[in-house]
Amino acid sequence: MQTIIVNANEAGQRLDKLLFKHLNQAPQSFVYRMLRKKNIVLNGRKSTGADKLVIGDEISLYLADDTIAKFSLTAAFATKARKLDIIYEDDHILLINKPAGMLSQKAKRTDESLVEFLTAYLLDSGQLTEPELLRFRPAVCNRLDRNTSGLVAAGKSLPGLQILSAAFKERTIHKYYQCVVWGDVGHRQRITGFLNKNRQTNQVTVSQKQLPNSLPIQTEYEPLIRGGGFTLLKVTLITGRTHQIRAHLSSIGHPIVGDCKYGNNEVNQAARTELNVTSQLLHSWQLKMPEMMPAPLEHLSGREFTAPPPKVFDLFFQKQQRRF
C-alpha cells in the first residue's frame, strides 16, 4: 500500500492525470480498473479519476509494493547542472536569461535544453527530488529560437507553470525585444503583413496580400541607437508568429545581423569576421506582467523584468571596434 498526500505541485489537476504520472509504466486501462475496483481511492472514497485535486487530498493505493515499484519508473536524470543567468526566482517561477545557442526545450530525445538545465538546477539546489519528477516536471512557459537570447519564463511549481503559461497564451504578458538590423532606421513605425509558413523548410515568407493559409501579423519597432549603417531597435510583437520579427524586418529591407535564414549574407560574414557574431542579434529584452495576476503570483502584478542583451550589441555601435 502507498499513500500520496497532494501538495501544491499536484493540486489543480485531475486524479487520473496524476496517477498516469505516478504509475507511468502502467497501461491507462490498469489505472481505471484499479479505480473501479476501489484499489485506488481518493479521501477514502471511490473515484472515477475525474476529481480535481486540492492540497491535502489523500490518495490511497491498495496495491502490492512490488506492483507499485514495477509501474513507477523514475528515469535517472543525467543532465549536469550548469550556471543559469537567473533574473528572478520565487517559490513558483523563474525568469532566465537564455544564451543564444541553447534550445528552450528538446527538439529530439537526445537533446539537452533549458528545461533539462532548469531541472538539474532544481535537483542540485534541493528544491526538487527525482521521485517528485514522477508527479511534476518543471517546464518553460514561452519559447525562444535556439539562436535568440533573452528572457524565458519557467514554472517550478504546477500553479506557477499553469498561470504563466495561460498569461502567455492569452497575450496579457507584454514582450519586448532588442535587435541589431542592417540599415538606418529613422523613426518609430508599426508594420503589417501576412505570414506564410513552409512546414517542410521551417521558414516563413511575408507578403502584403493575404495568401492561402497565411496569417496577419503586426510588428512595432523604434530606433534606440543608429550608427555606421546599423540600427538598434526596440521591437514590440503585436501578434506572435513563427520567426515573425526576423522575417518581417527582413521583408522591409532591415534584416537582423547574424540571421542565417532571413539575413544578408555579406553583412553576416563581416559581422562574424570582425566581432565573432555567430547567431542572430535578437534578444528577448523585457517582460511586463499583467496588472492583476491571480494567486499565488499576485506579487508579480504589474512588475517589469529586464535581461541585458549580450555585450556584442554594444560593440556594434562602438565605431573604433568595427570596420564594416
C-alpha positions as CSV (number, residue, x, y, z in Angstrom):
1,M,0.0,0.0,0.0
2,Q,1.1,3.6,-0.6
3,T,-0.5,6.9,0.3
4,I,0.0,10.2,-1.6
5,I,-0.8,13.4,0.1
6,V,-1.4,16.0,-2.6
7,N,0.9,19.1,-2.5
8,A,0.9,22.4,-4.4
9,N,2.7,20.8,-7.4
10,E,0.0,18.2,-7.7
11,A,-3.2,20.1,-6.9
12,G,-5.3,21.6,-9.7
13,Q,-5.2,18.6,-11.9
14,R,-7.4,15.5,-12.3
15,L,-6.8,12.5,-10.2
16,D,-6.3,10.2,-13.3
17,K,-3.7,12.6,-14.8
18,L,-1.7,12.4,-11.5
19,L,-2.0,8.6,-11.4
20,F,-0.7,8.3,-15.0
21,K,2.4,10.2,-14.0
22,H,2.9,8.3,-10.8
23,L,2.2,4.9,-12.4
24,N,4.0,5.9,-15.5
25,Q,4.7,2.4,-16.7
26,A,1.1,1.1,-16.2
27,P,-1.5,1.0,-19.0
28,Q,-4.2,3.5,-18.5
29,S,-6.7,0.7,-18.5
30,F,-5.0,-0.7,-15.4
31,V,-5.3,2.6,-13.6
32,Y,-9.0,2.9,-14.4
33,R,-9.6,-0.8,-13.4
34,M,-8.0,-0.1,-10.1
35,L,-10.2,2.9,-9.6
36,R,-13.4,0.9,-10.4
37,K,-12.4,-1.9,-8.0
38,K,-11.6,0.7,-5.3
39,N,-8.0,-0.4,-5.2
40,I,-7.2,3.3,-5.6
41,V,-9.4,5.7,-3.6
42,L,-9.5,9.4,-3.0
43,N,-10.0,10.5,0.6
44,G,-11.3,7.0,1.4
45,R,-14.0,7.1,-1.4
46,K,-14.3,5.7,-4.8
47,S,-13.4,8.0,-7.7
48,T,-13.7,7.8,-11.5
49,G,-10.5,9.7,-11.8
50,A,-12.2,12.9,-12.9
51,D,-12.0,14.6,-9.5
52,K,-10.0,17.8,-9.4
53,L,-7.3,17.5,-6.7
54,V,-6.7,20.1,-4.0
55,I,-3.9,20.4,-1.5
56,G,-4.2,17.9,1.3
57,D,-6.2,15.3,-0.6
58,E,-5.2,11.7,0.3
59,I,-4.8,9.2,-2.4
60,S,-4.6,5.6,-1.2
61,L,-3.1,2.9,-3.5
62,Y,-4.1,-0.5,-2.1
63,L,-1.6,-2.3,-4.3
64,A,1.4,-4.5,-3.6
65,D,4.7,-2.7,-3.1
66,D,6.3,-4.6,-5.9
67,T,3.4,-3.7,-8.2
68,I,3.8,0.0,-7.4
69,A,7.5,-0.3,-7.9
70,K,7.1,-2.1,-11.3
71,F,4.7,0.6,-12.6
72,S,6.5,3.7,-11.1
73,L,9.8,4.0,-13.0
74,T,11.9,7.1,-12.2
75,A,14.4,7.5,-15.0
76,A,17.9,8.6,-13.7
77,F,18.4,12.3,-14.5
78,A,21.7,12.6,-16.2
79,T,22.0,16.2,-17.1
80,K,24.5,18.1,-15.0
81,A,23.6,21.4,-13.5
82,R,25.2,24.4,-15.3
83,K,25.2,28.0,-14.3
84,L,22.0,29.8,-15.3
85,D,21.6,33.5,-15.6
86,I,18.6,33.8,-13.3
87,I,16.9,37.2,-13.5
88,Y,14.2,36.4,-11.0
89,E,13.1,33.5,-8.8
90,D,10.5,32.8,-6.2
91,D,8.7,29.6,-5.0
92,H,6.7,29.2,-8.2
93,I,8.6,30.7,-11.2
94,L,12.0,31.6,-12.6
95,L,12.9,34.1,-15.3
96,I,16.1,33.1,-17.0
97,N,18.3,35.0,-19.5
98,K,18.8,32.2,-22.0
99,P,22.0,32.4,-24.1
100,A,22.0,32.2,-27.8
101,G,22.7,28.6,-28.9
102,M,20.6,26.9,-26.2
103,L,17.3,25.2,-27.0
104,S,14.4,26.3,-25.0
105,Q,13.1,22.7,-25.0
106,K,14.1,19.4,-26.6
107,A,13.6,19.0,-30.4
108,K,14.6,15.3,-30.1
109,R,15.0,12.8,-27.3
110,T,18.8,13.1,-27.1
111,D,18.8,17.0,-26.9
112,E,19.7,18.9,-23.7
113,S,17.7,22.1,-23.4
114,L,17.0,24.9,-20.9
115,V,14.3,22.6,-19.5
116,E,16.9,19.9,-18.6
117,F,19.3,22.5,-17.2
118,L,16.5,24.0,-15.1
119,T,15.6,20.6,-13.8
120,A,19.2,19.9,-12.9
121,Y,19.4,23.3,-11.1
122,L,16.3,22.5,-9.0
123,L,17.6,19.0,-8.2
124,D,21.1,20.3,-7.3
125,S,19.7,23.0,-5.1
126,G,17.4,20.6,-3.2
127,Q,14.2,22.3,-4.4
128,L,13.2,19.1,-6.2
129,T,13.9,15.4,-5.8
130,E,14.0,12.7,-8.5
131,P,10.9,10.8,-7.1
132,E,9.0,14.1,-7.3
133,L,9.7,14.2,-11.0
134,L,7.2,11.3,-11.3
135,R,4.4,13.7,-10.5
136,F,5.6,17.1,-11.7
137,R,8.2,18.3,-14.1
138,P,9.3,21.9,-14.4
139,A,8.8,23.4,-17.9
140,V,9.2,26.7,-19.8
141,C,6.1,28.9,-20.4
142,N,7.4,30.6,-23.5
143,R,10.0,29.6,-26.1
144,L,12.7,31.3,-28.0
145,D,14.5,30.1,-31.1
146,R,17.8,28.4,-30.4
147,N,19.8,31.3,-31.6
148,T,17.7,34.0,-29.9
149,S,18.8,35.1,-26.5
150,G,16.9,36.6,-23.6
151,L,14.1,36.1,-21.1
152,V,12.4,32.7,-20.8
153,A,9.8,32.2,-18.1
154,A,9.6,28.8,-16.4
155,G,7.3,27.2,-13.8
156,K,8.9,25.4,-10.9
157,S,5.5,24.6,-9.4
158,L,2.3,23.5,-11.0
159,P,0.4,26.7,-10.2
160,G,3.3,28.9,-11.4
161,L,3.5,26.9,-14.7
162,Q,-0.3,26.9,-15.3
163,I,-0.7,30.6,-14.5
164,L,2.2,31.9,-16.5
165,S,1.5,29.6,-19.5
166,A,-2.1,30.9,-19.6
167,A,-0.8,34.5,-19.4
168,F,1.5,34.0,-22.4
169,K,-1.3,32.2,-24.3
170,E,-3.8,35.0,-23.7
171,R,-1.1,37.6,-24.5
172,T,-1.6,39.5,-21.3
173,I,2.2,39.4,-20.7
174,H,3.8,42.1,-22.9
175,K,7.1,41.1,-24.6
176,Y,9.7,43.5,-25.9
177,Y,12.8,42.6,-27.9
178,Q,16.0,44.3,-29.0
179,C,17.8,43.6,-32.2
180,V,20.6,45.0,-34.4
181,V,19.5,45.4,-38.0
182,W,21.2,46.4,-41.2
183,G,20.3,49.9,-42.4
184,D,19.5,53.3,-40.9
185,V,16.0,53.2,-39.3
186,G,14.9,56.8,-38.6
187,H,11.6,56.6,-36.8
188,R,9.1,54.5,-34.9
189,Q,6.7,52.5,-37.0
190,R,4.1,49.8,-36.9
191,I,4.1,47.5,-39.9
192,T,1.6,44.9,-41.1
193,G,1.6,42.0,-43.4
194,F,0.7,38.3,-43.9
195,L,3.0,35.5,-42.9
196,N,3.0,32.1,-44.6
197,K,4.9,29.1,-43.2
198,N,6.6,26.4,-45.2
199,R,6.5,23.4,-42.8
200,Q,9.0,21.4,-44.8
201,T,11.7,24.1,-44.5
202,N,10.6,25.7,-41.3
203,Q,10.9,29.0,-43.0
204,V,8.3,31.8,-43.4
205,T,7.6,34.4,-46.0
206,V,5.9,37.8,-45.6
207,S,3.6,39.4,-48.2
208,Q,1.3,42.4,-48.2
209,K,-1.5,40.4,-49.7
210,Q,-3.3,37.6,-47.9
211,L,-2.4,34.2,-49.4
212,P,-4.0,30.8,-48.7
213,N,-3.1,29.7,-45.2
214,S,-1.3,33.0,-44.4
215,L,-1.8,34.7,-41.1
216,P,-2.0,38.5,-40.4
217,I,1.0,40.0,-38.5
218,Q,1.7,43.3,-36.8
219,T,5.2,44.4,-35.6
220,E,6.1,47.7,-34.0
221,Y,9.6,49.0,-33.7
222,E,11.5,52.1,-32.7
223,P,15.2,53.0,-33.1
224,L,17.3,53.3,-29.9
225,I,20.8,53.7,-31.4
226,R,21.9,54.5,-35.0
227,G,25.4,54.4,-36.4
228,G,27.6,53.0,-39.2
229,G,24.7,51.9,-41.3
230,F,23.1,49.8,-38.5
231,T,20.3,50.4,-36.0
232,L,19.5,49.0,-32.6
233,L,15.7,48.6,-32.5
234,K,13.2,48.0,-29.7
235,V,10.6,45.7,-31.1
236,T,7.1,45.0,-29.8
237,L,5.2,42.0,-31.0
238,I,1.6,42.9,-31.6
239,T,1.0,39.4,-32.9
240,G,3.3,36.4,-32.2
241,R,4.0,34.1,-35.1
242,T,6.9,31.8,-36.0
243,H,10.0,33.9,-36.9
244,Q,7.8,37.0,-37.1
245,I,10.4,39.6,-36.1
246,R,13.1,38.1,-38.2
247,A,11.1,37.7,-41.4
248,H,9.1,40.9,-41.0
249,L,12.1,43.2,-40.6
250,S,13.9,41.4,-43.5
251,S,10.9,41.9,-45.7
252,I,11.2,45.7,-45.4
253,G,15.0,45.7,-46.0
254,H,16.3,45.7,-42.5
255,P,17.4,42.1,-41.8
256,I,18.7,41.2,-38.3
257,V,22.5,40.9,-38.3
258,G,23.7,37.3,-37.9
259,D,20.4,35.8,-39.1
260,C,21.3,32.9,-41.4
261,K,17.8,32.3,-42.6
262,Y,16.5,35.8,-43.3
263,G,19.6,38.0,-43.2
264,N,22.1,39.4,-45.6
265,N,25.0,37.0,-46.2
266,E,27.6,39.7,-46.8
267,V,26.7,41.6,-43.7
268,N,26.6,38.4,-41.6
269,Q,30.1,37.3,-42.9
270,A,31.6,40.7,-42.0
271,A,30.0,40.6,-38.5
272,R,31.4,37.1,-38.0
273,T,34.9,38.2,-39.1
274,E,35.0,41.5,-37.1
275,L,33.0,40.7,-34.0
276,N,32.7,36.9,-33.9
277,V,28.9,37.2,-34.4
278,T,27.7,33.5,-34.6
279,S,24.0,34.0,-34.1
280,Q,21.2,36.5,-34.9
281,L,21.4,39.6,-32.8
282,L,17.9,39.3,-31.5
283,H,17.2,39.4,-27.7
284,S,14.1,39.0,-25.6
285,W,14.7,42.0,-23.5
286,Q,11.7,42.8,-21.3
287,L,8.6,41.2,-19.9
288,K,5.7,43.2,-18.4
289,M,3.3,41.3,-16.2
290,P,-0.4,41.9,-16.2
291,E,-1.8,44.2,-13.5
292,M,-4.0,41.5,-12.0
293,M,-2.1,38.2,-11.6
294,P,-4.0,35.5,-9.8
295,A,-2.7,33.9,-6.5
296,P,-0.1,32.6,-5.8
297,L,1.5,35.0,-8.3
298,E,-0.3,38.2,-7.3
299,H,3.0,39.7,-6.1
300,L,4.1,39.8,-9.7
301,S,1.2,42.1,-10.8
302,G,2.4,45.0,-12.9
303,R,6.1,44.2,-12.5
304,E,8.6,44.6,-15.3
305,F,11.7,42.3,-15.7
306,T,14.6,43.1,-18.0
307,A,17.5,41.0,-19.2
308,P,20.6,42.9,-20.5
309,P,21.5,42.0,-24.1
310,P,24.8,40.3,-24.9
311,K,27.8,42.6,-24.9
312,V,28.2,42.3,-28.7
313,F,25.1,44.5,-29.1
314,D,27.1,47.4,-27.6
315,L,30.2,46.6,-29.6
316,F,28.3,47.2,-32.8
317,F,28.0,50.9,-32.1
318,Q,31.5,51.5,-30.9
319,K,32.9,52.6,-34.2
320,Q,36.5,52.0,-33.2
321,Q,35.7,48.3,-32.7
322,R,34.2,47.8,-36.1
323,R,35.4,48.2,-39.7
324,F,32.4,47.3,-41.8
